[in-house]
Amino acid sequence: MLTAARFREQFLSVLQEFDAGIVLNNPLYNTLALAFIAVIALAFHLGGRLFLHSVLTHWITKTQTNWDNALREHGFFNRLIHLVPALVVFLITPILLTDDSLLYAVVMKAALLYLMLIALVSTSALLNTVEDWYNTTEFAQKATITGFVQVIKLLLAILFILLSVSLIVDRSPLLLLSGLTAIAAVLLLIFRDTILGFVSGIQITANRLFKNGDWIQIDKFNVDGEIIELGLTNVKVRNWDNTISTLPTYNLTNESIKNWRGMQESGGRRIKRAINIDIHSVKLYDNESLKKVAKIRFIAAYIESKIQELQRYHKDNSIDENDLLNRRALTNIGTFRAYLEAYLTKHPKINQEMTLMVRQLPPSELGIPLEVYCFCSDKAWVNYEKVQADIFDHIMAMLPLFELRAYQRDSHLSALTQVAHQNS
């Protein structure tokens, strides 16, 4: 059996045929041995790349699965192929060099460092592939693993640095770990965002607070858009003006944030808008005005029921309907409010299973706010705005039919109305 010592002797005898002065471990022998190792490693590296590009790539394109294509796209095979020359150096060096030489220690440590580095970058490519595959599944809509993938990469990088330093200084990794307590404060300062982001990531994932695609709004940072990347240390948000905002992940749990996911998952998007009614246009209806308003669609049944209610009230309380001081009568603003509720009830874009009302807000110097509160079943932004605009276009157009006016500050009509009111 050909042992390492026997192979070394044969290699030395071959070299001595060209130069009898070559002896084991002298500079010339070490140089030639190192060159031989480099040539063999290079040959295996070229052979591995040839196999990768001719055989493996062809096989990947022929398979029906997608995971191998994803591995190739992330450079997993290109990185993994570098293990071949590193393994060759690691295996051949003990054969040609004796373990008591300085060159042996340097080459073996360099080979080990290179092996660990290739293992690190290959694992990183594998994790990227797993993350991309996960993002294509339905589970990604509920929870993201980007933060956990980044944590694993960080831990692997720390492990690589620790093992590399221990290999270079020839000390146990456990001994190095025991010395880390002296610089713990510095490490906490350096990795502050990472540690806080990791803790926040656990809270976000466990409680399903946020995920990619969520529409969030943070007024403090002027952020209003969708999350496009939820990472370990940073969160990227594409605002509606197509700018990108980046903020630390821990801000998602430390700041007050509005998440619009509930609206997106519900049956409608809220419409909550008021129009101010000029107080001077509010009045009681007489019979003639009621007859005109009763012809308006959606309101006839309401007016009929209210007239019957008022007649019963007048009869029960012995009030003459011509008694303007004591009789009850419908107001134009109340009738208009009832009309709007009936109109919204019949609107095809309003969710009838959610809250729907038209209410008066407290009067102010701007008039009487009449607020529409309902939910649009079409939650897409553009369509939602169209529905909301159509509703208020209709409201403003219908005001004159109910003998109402919208309040407009400093308008010519408001000024004339105020003057007339003061002179009366």
C-alpha positions in Angstrom: 0.0 0.0 0.0 1.3 3.4 -1.0 1.6 5.5 2.1 2.1 9.3 2.4 5.8 8.8 3.3 6.4 6.4 0.5 4.7 8.8 -2.0 6.8 11.7 -0.7 10.0 9.7 -1.2 9.1 8.8 -4.8 8.2 12.4 -5.5 11.6 13.5 -4.0 13.4 10.9 -6.1 11.8 12.3 -9.3 12.9 15.8 -8.4 16.4 14.6 -7.6 16.8 13.3 -11.1 16.7 16.9 -12.3 18.7 18.4 -9.4 20.5 16.1 -7.0 20.7 18.9 -4.5 17.0 18.8 -3.7 16.3 17.4 -0.2 13.2 17.1 1.8 11.9 20.4 3.2 14.5 22.6 1.7 13.2 25.8 0.0 13.4 24.4 -3.6 11.6 21.2 -2.6 8.8 23.2 -0.8 8.4 25.5 -3.8 8.2 22.6 -6.3 5.8 20.7 -4.0 3.6 23.8 -3.6 3.6 24.3 -7.4 2.6 20.7 -7.9 -0.2 21.0 -5.4 -1.4 24.2 -7.1 -1.4 22.6 -10.6 -3.4 19.5 -9.4 -5.9 21.8 -7.6 -6.3 24.0 -10.7 -6.8 20.9 -12.9 -9.5 19.6 -10.6 -11.1 23.1 -10.5 -11.2 23.3 -14.3 -12.5 19.8 -14.5 -15.2 20.6 -11.9 -16.3 23.7 -13.8 -16.4 21.8 -17.1 -18.6 19.2 -15.4 -20.8 22.0 -14.0 -21.3 23.8 -17.3 -21.6 20.8 -19.6 -23.2 18.0 -17.7 -24.9 19.4 -14.6 -26.3 22.5 -16.3 -27.7 20.3 -19.1 -29.2 17.9 -16.6 -30.8 20.8 -14.7 -32.5 22.2 -17.8 -34.0 18.8 -18.6 -35.5 18.1 -15.2 -39.2 19.0 -14.5 -38.5 20.4 -11.0 -37.8 24.0 -10.2 -35.7 23.8 -7.1 -32.5 22.9 -9.1 -33.1 25.9 -11.4 -33.4 28.1 -8.3 -30.2 26.7 -6.9 -28.4 27.5 -10.1 -29.9 31.0 -10.3 -28.6 31.8 -6.8 -25.1 30.5 -7.7 -25.2 27.5 -5.3 -23.4 25.2 -7.7 -20.9 27.8 -8.8 -19.9 28.3 -5.2 -20.0 24.7 -4.3 -17.6 23.7 -7.1 -14.8 25.7 -5.3 -14.8 23.0 -2.6 -13.0 20.7 -5.1 -9.7 22.5 -5.3 -9.8 23.2 -1.6 -10.3 19.5 -0.8 -7.5 18.6 -3.2 -5.1 21.0 -1.4 -6.3 19.7 2.0 -5.7 16.1 1.0 -2.5 16.3 -1.0 -0.6 18.7 1.3 -0.1 16.0 4.1 1.3 13.7 1.4 4.0 16.0 -0.1 4.8 18.1 3.0 5.8 17.0 6.4 3.7 18.2 9.4 6.7 19.7 11.1 7.3 22.3 8.4 6.0 25.9 8.6 4.8 25.7 5.0 2.6 22.7 5.9 0.9 24.6 8.7 0.3 27.7 6.5 -1.1 25.7 3.5 -3.3 23.5 5.7 -4.7 26.6 7.6 -5.3 28.4 4.3 -7.1 25.3 2.8 -9.3 25.0 5.9 -10.1 28.7 5.9 -11.1 28.5 2.2 -13.2 25.4 2.9 -15.1 27.2 5.6 -15.6 30.3 3.4 -17.0 28.2 0.6 -19.2 26.4 3.0 -20.5 29.7 4.3 -21.2 31.3 0.9 -22.8 28.0 -0.4 -25.0 27.8 2.6 -26.0 31.5 2.1 -27.0 30.6 -1.5 -29.0 27.7 -0.3 -30.8 29.8 2.3 -31.6 32.4 -0.4 -33.1 29.6 -2.5 -35.2 28.4 0.4 -36.4 31.9 1.1 -37.4 32.5 -2.6 -39.3 29.2 -2.7 -41.1 30.0 0.6 -42.1 33.4 -0.8 -44.0 31.6 -3.6 -46.1 29.6 -1.2 -49.3 30.8 0.5 -47.6 30.7 3.9 -45.6 33.8 2.9 -48.8 35.8 2.9 -49.2 35.0 6.6 -45.6 35.2 7.8 -42.2 36.1 6.3 -39.0 34.2 7.0 -36.6 36.9 5.7 -35.7 37.9 9.3 -35.0 34.3 10.3 -32.9 33.7 7.2 -30.8 36.8 8.0 -30.4 35.7 11.6 -29.1 32.3 10.4 -26.7 34.0 8.0 -25.5 36.3 10.8 -24.9 33.4 13.1 -23.0 31.5 10.5 -20.9 34.5 9.7 -20.1 34.9 13.4 -19.3 31.2 13.6 -17.0 31.5 10.6 -15.2 34.5 12.1 -14.8 32.7 15.4 -13.4 29.5 13.8 -11.1 31.5 11.5 -9.6 33.5 14.4 -9.2 30.3 16.5 -7.5 28.6 13.5 -5.1 31.5 12.9 -4.1 32.0 16.5 -4.2 28.3 17.2 -6.5 28.6 20.2 -9.7 26.8 21.1 -13.0 28.5 20.0 -14.3 28.1 23.6 -11.3 30.0 24.9 -12.1 32.8 22.5 -15.8 32.8 23.5 -14.8 33.2 27.2 -12.9 36.3 26.3 -15.9 37.9 24.5 -17.3 39.0 27.8 -14.7 41.7 27.9 -16.0 43.3 24.7 -19.7 42.4 25.2 -20.7 46.1 25.5 -18.9 46.9 22.2 -20.7 44.0 20.5 -24.0 45.1 21.8 -23.4 48.6 20.5 -22.3 47.3 17.1 -25.2 44.8 16.7 -27.8 47.0 18.5 -30.1 47.2 15.5 -29.6 43.5 14.7 -30.5 42.4 18.2 -33.5 44.7 18.4 -34.6 43.7 14.9 -34.4 40.0 15.8 -36.5 40.5 18.9 -39.0 42.6 16.9 -39.0 39.9 14.2 -40.0 37.3 16.6 -42.9 39.4 17.9 -44.0 40.3 14.4 -43.9 36.7 13.2 -45.5 35.2 16.4 -48.3 37.7 16.4 -48.6 38.1 12.7 -48.4 41.9 13.0 -47.0 42.7 9.6 -46.0 40.9 6.4 -44.9 41.7 2.9 -47.6 43.5 1.0 -49.2 45.1 4.0 -50.2 48.8 3.6 -48.8 50.7 6.6 -48.9 54.3 7.5 -46.4 55.9 9.9 -47.1 59.7 10.1 -43.9 60.3 12.2 -41.7 59.1 9.4 -43.9 60.2 6.6 -44.3 56.6 5.5 -47.5 55.6 3.6 -47.3 52.5 1.3 -46.7 48.8 1.0 -44.0 46.7 2.7 -41.8 45.3 0.0 -39.1 43.8 2.3 -39.3 42.9 5.9 -35.8 42.1 7.0 -33.9 41.5 10.2 -32.6 45.1 10.6 -34.4 47.1 8.0 -37.9 47.4 6.5 -38.4 48.7 3.0 -41.7 50.4 2.2 -42.7 51.6 -1.3 -44.8 54.7 -0.8 -47.7 55.6 -3.1 -45.5 58.2 -4.8 -43.1 55.3 -5.7 -40.4 56.5 -3.3 -38.7 53.9 -1.0 -38.6 54.5 2.7 -36.2 52.4 4.8 -36.5 52.2 8.6 -35.3 49.9 11.4 -37.4 46.8 12.0 -37.8 47.5 15.7 -39.7 50.7 14.8 -42.6 48.4 13.7 -43.1 47.4 17.4 -42.0 50.6 19.1 -44.0 53.2 17.1 -47.7 53.8 16.5 -48.4 52.3 13.1 -51.6 52.0 11.2 -51.9 48.8 9.3 -54.6 48.8 6.6 -54.6 45.0 6.3 -57.8 44.8 8.2 -59.5 47.0 5.7 -58.1 44.9 2.8 -59.3 41.7 4.4 -62.7 43.1 5.4 -65.8 43.5 3.2 -65.3 47.2 2.4 -63.3 50.4 2.6 -64.8 53.1 4.8 -66.2 56.3 3.4 -66.4 59.0 6.1 -66.8 62.4 4.7 -69.1 65.4 5.6 -70.6 68.3 3.7 -71.4 71.5 5.6 -75.0 72.7 5.3 -75.7 76.4 5.5 -77.7 76.9 8.7 -79.8 79.7 7.1 -81.1 77.2 4.5 -82.6 74.9 7.1 -86.4 75.2 7.3 -89.7 73.4 7.9 -91.6 71.9 5.0 -95.1 73.0 4.2 -97.6 70.7 2.4 -96.7 72.1 -1.0 -93.0 71.6 -0.6 -93.6 68.0 0.7 -95.6 67.2 -2.4 -92.6 68.2 -4.6 -90.1 66.3 -2.5 -92.3 63.2 -2.4 -91.7 62.8 -6.2 -88.0 62.2 -5.6 -87.0 58.6 -5.9 -86.3 56.7 -2.7 -88.1 59.2 -0.4 -91.8 58.8 -1.2 -92.3 55.9 1.3 -90.4 57.8 4.1 -92.5 61.0 3.6 -95.7 59.0 3.6 -94.9 57.2 6.9 -93.8 60.5 8.5 -97.0 62.3 7.4 -99.0 59.5 9.0 -96.9 59.7 12.2 -97.4 63.5 12.4 -101.1 63.2 11.8 -101.4 60.8 14.6 -99.4 63.0 16.9 -101.6 66.1 16.1 -104.7 64.1 16.6 -103.6 62.6 19.9 -102.5 66.0 21.2 -105.4 68.0 19.7 -103.2 70.2 17.6 -104.5 71.9 14.5 -102.3 71.2 11.5 -102.6 74.9 10.6 -101.2 75.9 13.9 -97.7 77.0 12.9 -96.5 77.5 16.4 -97.4 74.1 17.9 -97.6 71.7 15.1 -94.8 69.3 14.2 -93.4 69.3 10.6 -90.6 67.8 8.6 -87.5 69.7 8.1 -85.6 69.8 4.8 -82.4 68.8 6.3 -84.0 65.8 8.1 -85.7 64.7 4.9 -82.5 65.1 3.0 -80.7 62.9 5.5 -83.4 60.2 5.2 -83.0 60.5 1.4 -79.3 60.0 1.5 -79.7 56.9 3.7 -82.2 55.4 1.3 -79.9 56.4 -1.7 -76.9 54.6 -0.1 -79.0 51.6 0.8 -79.7 51.2 -2.9 -76.2 52.0 -4.1 -74.6 48.9 -5.8 -71.1 49.7 -4.6 -71.9 50.1 -0.9 -71.7 47.1 1.4 -75.1 46.7 3.0 -73.8 44.3 5.7 -71.5 46.9 7.2 -72.3 50.1 9.1 -74.3 52.6 7.0 -75.6 55.9 8.3 -75.9 59.6 7.5 -75.5 61.7 10.7 -75.4 65.2 11.8 -72.3 66.4 13.6 -72.2 69.3 16.1 -72.9 72.6 14.3 -70.1 75.1 14.1 -69.3 78.4 12.5 -69.0 76.5 9.2 -72.6 75.3 9.3 -74.1 71.9 10.1 -71.9 69.0 9.0 -73.9 66.2 7.4 -71.6 63.1 7.5 -71.8 60.1 5.3 -70.5 56.9 7.0 -70.5 53.7 5.0 -68.2 51.1 3.4 -67.4 50.8 -0.3 -67.3 47.2 -1.4 -64.7 48.0 -4.0 -61.5 48.4 -2.0 -59.2 49.3 -4.9 -57.9 52.8 -4.4 -58.9 54.3 -7.8 -62.3 52.6 -7.8 -62.9 53.6 -4.2 -62.2 57.3 -4.9 -64.5 57.2 -8.0 -67.4 55.8 -5.9 -66.8 58.3 -3.1 -66.6 61.2 -5.6 -69.8 60.0 -7.4 -71.7 59.9 -4.1 -70.8 63.5 -3.1 -71.3 64.8 -6.7 -74.9 63.4 -6.3 -75.2 64.9 -2.8 -74.2 68.4 -3.9 -76.4 68.2 -7.0 -79.5 67.2 -4.9 -79.1 69.9 -2.3 -81.2 72.5 -4.2 -84.1 70.1 -4.7 -84.4 70.0 -0.9 -84.0 73.8 -0.7 -80.6 73.4 1.0 -77.3 75.1 0.4 -73.8 73.9 1.1 -71.8 76.3 3.3 -68.9 78.0 1.6 -66.8 80.4 3.6 -66.6 84.0 2.3 -68.7 83.1 -0.7 -70.8 85.9 -2.3 -74.0 84.0 -1.4 -73.0 83.5 2.2 -72.1 87.2 2.6 -75.5 88.3 1.2 -77.3 85.8 3.4 -75.5 87.1 6.5 -76.3 90.7 5.6 -79.9 89.9 5.0 -80.1 88.0 8.3 -78.6 91.0 10.2 -81.1 93.4 8.6 -84.1 91.3 9.4 
